[in-house]
Amino acid sequence: MGAHLADSAVYRHLWSTPELHALLDDRGRFQAWLEILATLAEAQADVGLVPAEAARAIREHADVTLLDLEEVGEQTRATGHSTLGLIRCLTEVLPAHAGEWVYYGATVQDLSDTWTALVARKVGDVLERDLRRAEAATLALAREHRDVLMCGRTHGQPGLPMTFGFKAAVWASELRRHRQRLAEGRPRWEVVQLGGALGTMEFWGEAALPMLDAFACRLGLGAPDV
């Protein structure tokens, strides 16, 4: 039995969907983290910080099915570090020449915040899809029932007559505004984080800003101004 409502066999349908649960469970989270680590290595190879063959090896092994998640958990508990267990287990399956280049100069914040941005983008895609479907359905109701009378309500009581089509059109208008708000917000939260120690990017020297741009471009996310 799940201790969290999202994992409950009885109540999870009220809090999540299988589609979104797959993004946020351990397997989905670690696969996304591996994708970020591989993309970071590729961006660093783009600017000459990491050997290209090491970046290719990291990409080839960025597969959660290659890792023992129980071992990842044990390493995480042993180190008290939220990502070191994953990094150690990934390093173990990599060729010797590639292991030292995993997570090169990055920090937990870089990985976790970038993951949050990626998940927000995927959740945003799901929301946009479902809001669009809901808007289309309510518009269809509005057209179909534009002349169908119903009892209006005011202050929780029956009021003057109105049409059900009008009521459905109000729903459609609200849903369209939700879609607009979502579209306006996404560029602000779909942004990578890559600052290294202290967030200053000093570790990477003059290659830092080109690396940041390459990292963001490869992930399809925005780059922060500072």
N, C-alpha and C positions, 0 to 999 in steps of 0.2 A: 504494500500500500504506500502511496506517495504521501510525504509529509507536507508537501506544498500543494495548494489547490490546483495548480497547473498540471501536476502529475497525478491527480486523483482520478481513479477509474470512474468515479461517480460524477464528479463536478468539473472535470477539466474542460468539457465542452462549453462551459460558461465563461472560461477565462482565456482560452486560446483555441487554436485550430491545429490540426496535424501539420499543415503547411508552415505555420509560424513556429510551432513547437520544434520542428526539425532545424530551424535556424538557431534556436536558443539552447538546445540541450547540449550535453558535453560533446557529442560527436560533431554536431554542427558547428559549435563554437571552436573546437580545436582544428577542424578542417579549415575554417575561415582564418584562424591564426596562422596556420601553416601557409595558406595562400599569401597572407601578408608578408610573412618571413621570406617566402620565395620571391615575391615582387620586390621587396626591399633589396635582396641580393642582386636581382636583375637591374634595378635602378642604380645600385652602387657599381655594378659592372659597366653600366652605360657611361659612367664618369670616371672610370679607372680606379675605383677604390677597392674593388673585389675582382679576383680573376674570373674571366668569363666561364671557364670550365667548372669552377666552384659554384657559380650561380646556376649553371645548367644542372649540376648534381642536386643542388638544393631544390630546384623546381621539380626534378624527376622524383624526389622522395617526399614531396609535400603532399602526402596522402595519409589520412588518419588511419586507414586500414593497415598501414605498415607498422603502427605503433601499438604498444600494449597500454591501454588506458589505465589499467590497474597499476602498472609501474609508474605511469605519469603521476597518478594520485599519490603513490608512496613517496616519490621523489619530491613532490610538492609539499607534502607533510614534513618530510625530513629536513628540507631546506627552509621552510617557512616563507618561500618566495612564490608568488603566484604564477610565474611563467618559467622558472628555472627547471621544473620537472619536465615540461614539454621540450624545452631546449636540449636538456640532457638526453632525453629519449630520442629526439630527432638526430642528434649528433652521433648516437650509437649506431644508427642505421645508415649513416652517410659514409662515403669513402673518406679515408683519412685526410686527403688534401682539401676537403670541403668543410669539415666540421668547424674549423677555427673561424670561418667566415659567416657562420650563422649569427644573426642578431647583431651584426657588426656595428658597435657604437650606439645601439638603440637602447631604450629603456622600456619598463613595463607600461608607462603612460603612452608611449608611442604605439605600442601594440594594442593595448586595450581601447584607447580612444579611437584609433583608426578602425578597429573592429566595430565599435559602436556606430561610427559613420557608415560603414558598409552595411550593417544590419538595418540602420535607419533607412538607407536607400532601398533595401529589399522590402522592408515593411512598407515604405512609401509606395513602392510599385504595387504591392498587394492592396493597399488602401485606395490608391487611384483606380485600380481595376474594379474593386468592389463598389466604390462610390459612383463610378461611371455607370456600372450596371444598375445600381439602385436609382440613379437619376433617370436613366432610360426607362426603367419600369414605372416610376412615378409619373413621368411625362406621358407614357402610354395610358396610364389610368386617368390622367387629367383629360386626355383627348377622348377616351372612351366614355367617360362619365361627366362630360362638361355640362350636360343638361339634367343630370340625375339629382333630384332634390334630396336633402337630408336635413336633419335638425341641427342647427348651429348650437354652440355652447358658449356661455359667458359666465364667468365667476363660478365655474363648476356646475352650472345649471343649464337646462334646455333654454335655447334662445330662438331668434328668428330663423326662418328657413335659409339655407344656402345650398350650393351645389357641391357634390362630392368631388367633381372635377376641379373646382377652385381649391378645395382642401389639398388635393393631390398636387396641384400646381405649386402651392406653398411649400410642400415637402421638396419638390424638385428644385425650387429656388434655393432652399436651405442647403441641399446637397451640392448644388453648383458652387455656392459660396465656400463650402468645406473644401471642395476641389481647388478652388482658387487660393485659399489659405495654405493648403498643402503645397501647391506649386510655388508660392511665394517664399515659403519657409525652407524648402529643400536646399537651395544653394547656401543657406546659412549653416545648416547642420551636416551637410554631406561634404565634410572637409577633413583632410588627413591631419594627423599629429605626428611630427617627426622633429624632435628637438635634441635628443640625446640627453646626457647628464646636464642637469640644471635647466634644460630647455634652450640652451644658447647655441647649439649646433657647432660648438667650438671644436669638438673632436674631429670633425670631417674637414676642417680648414676651408680652403677656397672652393672645394668641391661641394660644399654643403648645399648651397642654393640650387645649383643645377641638379643635384641628387634629389632634392625635395620636389622640384618640378617634374623630374622623371618618375618619381614614386607616385605622385598624385596623378600624373597623366596615365600611367600604366593601370592604376586602380579606377580611373574614371571619376575621381573625386577632385574637389577644389583644393588649392594650396592656401594656407593661412597667409595673411599679409605680414605678420610679424612672427 
